[in-house]
Amino acid sequence: MVVHAHRSEAILGPDLVPVSGVLRVDDSGVIRGIAPHPEPGDEIIDHPDCALIPGGVNVHNHSFQALLRGLGDDLPFLEWRARGLYRYGAHLGPDEVYLGALLAFAEMLRSGTTTVCDFFYVHADGLDNDRAVLRAAKDLGIRCVLARTMYDWDGAPVSFRETIDDAVTRSQQLRSEIADDPLLNLQPAPHSLHGASSPMIEAGVALAKDWHSPCHTHIAEESYQRQEALDQWGIGPVEHLEHQGWLNERSVLVHAIWLEKNELDAIAKAGASIAHCPASNMFLGDGVTPVNAYLNRGVTVGLGTDGGCTNSRHSVYDEARSCSMLAKVDACDGAALSAETAFTLATIGGADLLQLPTGRLEAGYQADFSVIRLDDLSMQPVHNLAKNIVHSMTERAIAEVYVAGRRVVADGHVLHLDAHWLSLELKALAGRWRAAP
């Protein structure tokens, strides 16, 4: 077995204490460990004046929404949904979905994100659009979890909706199709308490139990959603999940902003996780997820960019910075959430939430990592590597990115992407949309 010894000035391990030496990776893409020197027979790959850091894990994204950037900006949530998401997103076919996924995933890789969970719901009465997302991930080499959304609310566009039987059958079929691909995964995702009926949510919870996988759902993103729960059931949204038996260690609650203390306690007691999307929450004026309240209760938290039209960026390290600063503003305390904590949420927290063996540079984990130029101006001076990564690093500093030991970004370019072709296709799509009545 060939072992590649990545030699650099610093390697940032799980304890966030930089060490010098080599990261040893076998030819199956698994980390053998960190050693002070290569071993005889190792194939040495030098990264002079660079640091190796774990790849970012983006726990919540809607890749097709990258096509909608600028179409619903600076609007209230419901107006954004009507004028951007529903008007354009509801009519996408496989070709458009593929373009959106290429754009989103390429930006993620370029910014050091090596894993994405794509919460996808434009099924168009079949699986072709879903397969287009997975094909884009496969073509670029990013690790991808498709959170296949289960959606039957009659207020949503018809292309988002499925019957319960179709949602279950198609999810099972697609999961079977990708079962042998180590970079692809599928997890159930009942859209939300308003987007999925109780029987649909029950079906998603059952799939997650059968598959021993996480189960994703939007919860309490907007204040009106909490009021809807109170009006319908007389209790808060998480209380409703708990009473229905849907809140457990597999639950991934996206946003989770407008909740009461007893609901936070219930989340912790159940062992559920939180997908925190700080930039999206700010972009849409949603509110502030109480991250420290979750962390103080021992809840697993990961970071997500959300869709391209609710953020406009796809870097999970940007989310780490936003997470830290938003928590400071919310608490009026500069020490409220450290860079080290934010970095951990962007890597280890996300991997644990998705139940994937990545997010750490240590033996037995997947070799998903970025090579950071320490001589880049955004990294200077290097007094504290973790703080620079979160608070000052720009994409210029990211020289290379590896997924499962395979290089997917080099010299700042995504290797398996024809960027010129993609740019032309996106320009043509934008032109067609502008010309439409």
C-alpha positions as MATLAB code, in Angstrom:
seq = 'MVVHAHRSEAILGPDLVPVSGVLRVDDSGVIRGIAPHPEPGDEIIDHPDCALIPGGVNVHNHSFQALLRGLGDDLPFLEWRARGLYRYGAHLGPDEVYLGALLAFAEMLRSGTTTVCDFFYVHADGLDNDRAVLRAAKDLGIRCVLARTMYDWDGAPVSFRETIDDAVTRSQQLRSEIADDPLLNLQPAPHSLHGASSPMIEAGVALAKDWHSPCHTHIAEESYQRQEALDQWGIGPVEHLEHQGWLNERSVLVHAIWLEKNELDAIAKAGASIAHCPASNMFLGDGVTPVNAYLNRGVTVGLGTDGGCTNSRHSVYDEARSCSMLAKVDACDGAALSAETAFTLATIGGADLLQLPTGRLEAGYQADFSVIRLDDLSMQPVHNLAKNIVHSMTERAIAEVYVAGRRVVADGHVLHLDAHWLSLELKALAGRWRAAP';
ca = [
       0.000    0.000    0.000;
       1.355    3.403   -0.985;
       1.504    5.978    1.800;
       1.707    9.670    0.916;
       3.549   11.794    3.480;
       2.341   15.394    3.261;
       5.160   17.425    4.810;
       4.360   20.973    5.937;
       5.360   23.595    8.475;
       2.262   23.023   10.601;
      -0.580   20.529   10.881;
      -3.687   21.534   12.787;
      -4.961   18.503   14.655;
      -8.196   18.065   16.662;
      -6.741   19.859   19.681;
      -6.003   22.884   17.435;
      -2.359   22.911   18.545;
      -0.218   23.165   15.387;
       2.534   20.579   15.054;
       5.241   20.221   12.437;
       5.788   16.975   10.597;
       3.954   14.884    8.052;
       0.366   13.777    7.555;
       0.523   10.147    6.404;
      -2.309    9.117    4.059;
      -2.754    5.686    2.469;
      -3.864    5.180   -1.118;
      -7.445    4.481   -0.020;
      -7.688    8.049    1.275;
      -7.527    7.240    4.985;
      -5.179    9.057    7.368;
      -2.562    6.777    8.933;
      -1.502    9.400   11.470;
       0.713   12.430   12.054;
       4.419   11.712   12.424;
       7.464   13.902   12.984;
       9.151   12.458    9.893;
       8.258   10.298    6.874;
       8.823    6.592    7.149;
      10.944    4.569    4.717;
       9.012    3.978    1.518;
       6.632    6.918    1.989;
       5.943    9.034   -1.073;
       6.785   12.541    0.131;
       4.657   15.515   -0.946;
       6.165   18.793    0.213;
       4.087   21.840    1.133;
       6.741   24.415    2.133;
       5.663   27.375    4.274;
       2.154   25.934    4.471;
      -0.205   24.520    7.075;
      -2.559   21.580    6.715;
      -6.042   22.024    8.200;
      -9.156   19.818    8.213;
     -11.592   20.346    5.379;
     -14.711   22.310    6.237;
     -18.045   20.517    6.610;
     -21.070   22.421    5.294;
     -24.063   20.827    7.013;
     -26.852   22.703    5.219;
     -27.031   23.976    1.653;
     -29.474   24.157   -1.258;
     -27.113   23.981   -4.239;
     -29.732   24.854   -6.887;
     -30.260   28.201   -5.174;
     -26.829   29.304   -6.374;
     -28.625   30.070   -9.650;
     -30.908   32.535   -7.867;
     -28.299   34.870   -6.392;
     -29.461   38.461   -6.690;
     -33.079   37.620   -7.549;
     -34.512   37.877   -4.055;
     -31.900   39.867   -2.160;
     -32.803   42.465    0.463;
     -36.390   41.273    0.838;
     -38.406   39.944    3.783;
     -38.516   36.145    4.000;
     -41.949   35.550    2.483;
     -41.375   38.050   -0.322;
     -37.953   36.490   -1.016;
     -39.616   33.092   -1.213;
     -42.276   34.226   -3.687;
     -40.181   36.439   -5.980;
     -37.015   34.355   -6.050;
     -37.355   30.774   -4.917;
     -40.867   29.959   -6.136;
     -40.749   31.973   -9.361;
     -37.484   30.553  -10.694;
     -36.475   27.579   -8.570;
     -39.692   25.697   -9.166;
     -39.059   25.232  -12.886;
     -35.566   23.770  -12.953;
     -34.681   20.653  -14.890;
     -31.614   18.404  -14.613;
     -29.401   20.627  -16.771;
     -30.076   23.713  -14.653;
     -29.815   21.778  -11.389;
     -26.446   20.408  -12.522;
     -25.168   23.921  -13.288;
     -26.277   25.187   -9.894;
     -24.628   22.299   -8.100;
     -21.389   22.736  -10.053;
     -21.328   26.425   -9.134;
     -22.071   25.861   -5.446;
     -19.770   22.876   -4.989;
     -16.882   24.487   -6.890;
     -17.073   27.558   -4.669;
     -17.094   25.313   -1.612;
     -14.019   23.381   -2.707;
     -12.211   26.585   -3.656;
     -12.823   27.911   -0.139;
     -11.697   24.731    1.637;
     -15.068   23.041    2.194;
     -14.657   19.329    1.471;
     -18.060   17.985    2.601;
     -21.536   19.310    1.885;
     -25.007   18.263    2.948;
     -27.318   19.380    0.147;
     -30.921   19.716    1.336;
     -32.586   19.157   -2.017;
     -36.283   19.356   -2.856;
     -36.816   20.236   -6.559;
     -37.635   16.622   -7.391;
     -39.948   17.392  -10.354;
     -41.858   14.139   -9.860;
     -38.839   11.899  -10.231;
     -35.130   11.397   -9.556;
     -33.424   13.059  -12.528;
     -32.855   16.332  -10.690;
     -31.559   14.510   -7.613;
     -29.151   12.540   -9.774;
     -27.931   15.798  -11.354;
     -26.838   17.066   -7.926;
     -24.985   13.843   -7.187;
     -23.385   13.863  -10.642;
     -22.022   17.358  -10.030;
     -20.589   16.271   -6.686;
     -19.041   13.202   -8.270;
     -17.568   15.179  -11.167;
     -15.870   17.684   -8.855;
     -14.840   15.196   -6.168;
     -16.571   16.774   -3.170;
     -17.955   14.563   -0.401;
     -21.739   14.934   -0.562;
     -24.707   13.977    1.574;
     -27.970   14.447   -0.292;
     -30.571   15.305    2.334;
     -33.444   14.215    0.116;
     -36.357   16.386    1.123;
     -39.824   14.994    1.759;
     -42.338   17.718    0.945;
     -46.118   17.549    0.467;
     -47.455   20.982    1.485;
     -49.980   22.118   -1.116;
     -48.822   25.718   -0.769;
     -45.494   24.873   -2.376;
     -44.814   24.598   -6.128;
     -45.851   21.255   -7.568;
     -42.253   20.427   -8.525;
     -41.334   20.358   -4.824;
     -44.130   17.979   -3.825;
     -44.431   14.200   -3.694;
     -46.781   11.685   -2.214;
     -45.522    9.879    0.856;
     -45.206    6.616   -1.066;
     -43.213    8.285   -3.840;
     -40.935   10.083   -1.393;
     -40.113    6.868    0.433;
     -39.743    4.679   -2.652;
     -37.606    7.172   -4.549;
     -35.389    7.812   -1.539;
     -34.815    4.094   -1.111;
     -34.063    3.680   -4.808;
     -31.569    6.546   -4.924;
     -29.854    5.348   -1.763;
     -29.437    1.941   -3.386;
     -27.984    3.517   -6.542;
     -25.173    5.276   -4.649;
     -24.538    2.612   -2.006;
     -21.103    1.694   -3.389;
     -19.804    5.252   -3.760;
     -17.639    6.248   -0.761;
     -18.124    9.978   -1.383;
     -21.928    9.960   -1.680;
     -24.592    9.441    0.968;
     -28.332    9.956    1.296;
     -30.266   10.983    4.390;
     -34.011   11.738    4.795;
     -35.168   15.323    5.244;
     -38.844   16.078    5.938;
     -38.845   19.723    4.913;
     -40.412   21.390    7.968;
     -43.505   21.330   10.132;
     -45.332   23.378    7.508;
     -43.755   21.760    4.435;
     -44.327   18.146    5.421;
     -47.520   16.644    6.778;
     -47.406   14.621    9.970;
     -47.530   11.317    8.033;
     -44.691   12.547    5.789;
     -42.551   13.475    8.800;
     -43.342   10.104   10.337;
     -42.143    8.416    7.136;
     -38.874   10.372    7.197;
     -38.273    9.534   10.846;
     -38.877    5.854   10.053;
     -36.388    5.914    7.159;
     -33.744    7.457    9.396;
     -34.322    4.741   11.972;
     -34.056    2.002    9.340;
     -30.916    3.514    7.823;
     -29.312    4.492   11.167;
     -28.849    7.945    9.687;
     -29.567   11.554   10.624;
     -32.971   13.025    9.752;
     -32.942   16.706    8.755;
     -35.729   19.276    9.067;
     -36.089   23.068    9.129;
     -37.446   24.228   12.478;
     -38.328   27.630   13.940;
     -36.415   29.637   11.334;
     -38.860   32.541   11.364;
     -40.806   33.865   14.349;
     -44.101   33.293   12.525;
     -43.292   29.572   12.362;
     -43.252   29.399   16.125;
     -46.587   31.191   16.256;
     -48.020   28.750   13.706;
     -47.076   25.862   15.990;
     -48.667   27.553   18.973;
     -51.826   28.245   17.002;
     -52.072   24.702   15.626;
     -50.975   22.572   18.571;
     -50.835   24.919   21.539;
     -47.150   24.138   22.087;
     -43.829   25.133   20.549;
     -42.394   23.422   17.459;
     -39.806   21.325   19.280;
     -42.357   20.428   21.940;
     -44.534   19.133   19.106;
     -41.674   17.015   17.740;
     -41.073   15.642   21.207;
     -44.739   14.841   21.859;
     -44.981   13.040   18.509;
     -41.921   10.923   19.255;
     -39.929   12.492   16.402;
     -37.186   14.092   18.493;
     -34.208   11.797   19.034;
     -30.453   11.379   18.568;
     -30.878   11.269   14.783;
     -32.684   14.632   14.569;
     -30.843   17.467   12.795;
     -32.746   20.696   13.403;
     -31.914   23.413   10.886;
     -31.865   27.038   12.133;
     -33.655   26.348   15.467;
     -33.887   30.022   16.396;
     -37.320   30.769   17.874;
     -37.415   28.278   20.736;
     -37.968   28.462   24.470;
     -35.616   27.227   27.198;
     -37.595   24.043   27.777;
     -37.294   23.224   24.067;
     -33.530   23.712   24.170;
     -33.461   21.359   27.148;
     -35.526   18.801   25.214;
     -33.108   18.958   22.267;
     -30.178   18.284   24.568;
     -31.953   15.478   26.402;
     -32.862   13.773   23.112;
     -29.303   14.026   21.759;
     -30.464   15.965   18.688;
     -28.128   18.231   16.680;
     -28.321   21.783   15.335;
     -27.433   22.984   11.823;
     -26.577   26.636   12.398;
     -26.618   28.980    9.366;
     -25.446   32.345   10.746;
     -24.970   34.279    7.490;
     -28.332   33.120    6.118;
     -30.031   34.054    9.374;
     -28.568   37.551    9.060;
     -29.249   37.816    5.310;
     -32.969   37.082    5.737;
     -33.325   38.863    9.076;
     -34.388   35.607   10.721;
     -32.866   36.157   14.129;
     -29.966   34.713   16.126;
     -29.586   31.030   16.867;
     -28.590   30.675   20.558;
     -25.404   28.750   19.798;
     -23.827   29.039   23.222;
     -27.039   27.906   24.883;
     -26.874   24.750   22.775;
     -23.156   24.202   23.339;
     -23.510   24.711   27.088;
     -26.088   21.918   27.061;
     -23.736   19.582   25.199;
     -25.632   19.739   21.895;
     -23.708   18.948   18.697;
     -23.678   22.000   16.402;
     -22.487   22.196   12.802;
     -22.345   25.154   10.421;
     -24.152   25.571    7.112;
     -24.081   28.178    4.374;
     -27.737   27.610    3.420;
     -28.674   28.398   -0.199;
     -26.838   30.726   -2.525;
     -29.764   33.145   -2.601;
     -29.960   33.375    1.198;
     -26.284   34.082    1.755;
     -24.506   34.594   -1.606;
     -21.388   32.762   -0.386;
     -20.502   29.100   -0.012;
     -17.570   29.073    2.423;
     -18.049   27.286    5.725;
     -15.030   29.192    7.064;
     -16.959   32.399    6.348;
     -19.720   30.833    8.438;
     -17.273   30.210   11.268;
     -16.371   33.906   11.270;
     -20.040   34.934   11.117;
     -20.885   32.485   13.884;
     -18.267   33.923   16.189;
     -19.087   37.571   15.493;
     -22.866   37.142   15.617;
     -22.581   35.463   19.011;
     -20.410   38.343   20.247;
     -22.927   40.940   19.067;
     -25.843   39.007   20.535;
     -24.127   38.770   23.926;
     -22.431   42.199   23.759;
     -19.326   40.288   24.777;
     -16.160   39.964   22.705;
     -15.352   36.687   24.429;
     -18.745   35.090   23.764;
     -17.611   32.535   21.145;
     -13.941   32.016   20.304;
     -12.363   31.400   16.928;
     -11.273   27.978   18.154;
     -14.854   27.023   18.980;
     -16.129   28.336   15.651;
     -13.443   26.390   13.770;
     -14.408   23.216   15.612;
     -18.073   23.707   14.653;
     -17.033   24.113   10.995;
     -15.116   20.832   11.012;
     -15.596   18.320   13.825;
     -19.093   19.521   14.726;
     -20.324   19.166   11.163;
     -18.770   15.738   10.696;
     -20.271   14.461   13.936;
     -23.678   15.858   12.998;
     -23.608   14.082    9.622;
     -22.078   10.941   11.165;
     -19.129   10.968    8.757;
     -15.495   10.027    9.497;
     -14.028   13.377    8.500;
     -13.396   16.822   10.017;
     -10.264   15.694   11.893;
      -6.652   15.170   10.935;
      -6.005   11.992   12.875;
      -5.579    8.289   12.244;
      -8.599    6.452   10.883;
     -10.341    9.505    9.460;
     -10.757   10.492    5.826;
      -7.952   12.588    4.359;
     -10.053   15.674    3.646;
      -7.871   18.731    4.170;
      -6.679   22.074    2.838;
      -3.159   23.375    2.311;
      -2.913   26.955    3.581;
      -0.191   29.360    2.451;
       1.244   30.860    5.607;
       2.985   33.580    3.579;
      -0.313   34.907    2.231;
      -0.991   38.404    3.520;
      -4.314   37.343    5.020;
      -2.463   34.854    7.249;
       0.213   37.273    8.471;
       1.489   37.480   11.123;
       0.938   33.938   12.372;
       0.566   34.410   16.106;
      -2.392   32.037   16.361;
      -3.195   29.792   13.414;
      -6.795   28.951   14.366;
      -7.698   32.598   14.940;
      -6.197   33.646   11.615;
      -8.103   30.914    9.770;
     -11.435   32.067   11.188;
     -10.982   35.812   11.376;
      -8.596   36.852    8.591;
      -8.008   34.076    6.036;
      -9.211   34.683    2.492;
      -9.450   32.197   -0.381;
      -6.110   33.466   -1.703;
      -4.425   31.581    1.107;
      -5.872   28.206    0.087;
      -3.331   26.604   -2.210;
      -4.642   23.053   -2.479;
      -7.589   20.983   -1.274;
      -7.787   17.199   -0.903;
     -10.812   14.919   -0.523;
     -10.182   11.293    0.456;
      -6.499   11.894   -0.263;
      -7.203   13.051   -3.827;
      -6.238   16.570   -4.850;
      -9.264   18.493   -6.126;
      -7.963   22.084   -5.942;
      -4.479   23.174   -7.024;
      -3.026   26.677   -7.309;
      -6.445   28.075   -6.473;
      -8.228   26.241   -9.301;
     -10.841   23.494   -9.047;
      -9.186   20.751  -11.053;
     -12.182   18.942  -12.481;
     -14.128   22.021  -13.551;
     -14.197   23.804  -16.894;
     -14.738   27.217  -15.337;
     -14.967   29.011  -18.680;
     -17.686   26.652  -19.923;
     -19.600   27.005  -16.652;
     -19.406   30.788  -16.817;
     -20.787   30.804  -20.369;
     -23.631   28.464  -19.397;
     -24.553   30.592  -16.390;
     -24.517   33.776  -18.462;
     -26.798   32.169  -21.027;
     -29.189   31.001  -18.304;
     -29.317   34.461  -16.737;
     -30.035   35.940  -20.163;
     -32.933   33.581  -20.748;
     -34.422   34.406  -17.361;
     -34.076   38.166  -17.949;
     -35.873   37.817  -21.281;
     -38.729   35.797  -19.817;
     -42.023   37.687  -19.176;
];
